[in-house]
Amino acid sequence: MVSFLIFKASLFYDIHVKRESEYCVRIVFFSHHSD
């Protein structure tokens, strides 16, 4: 049970971090190409 909770938490964290980094990459990309 504990390992399952850790798995779910790490999965959620992984998805969240990937979304955050993707968002930052888009901001940087668009700000560089808007000039």
CORSULBEL-V975149 format. One line per field, one symbol per residue. phi: phi as a letter, one per 40 degrees, with the letter a starting at -180 (. if undefined). psi: psi as a letter, one per 30 degrees, with the letter a starting at -180 (. if undefined). A space follows every 10 residues. Layout:
phi: ???
psi: ???
//
This chain:
phi: .ccccccccc cccccccccc cccccccccc ccccc
psi: eeeeeeeeee eeeeeeeeee eeeeeeeeee eegf.
//
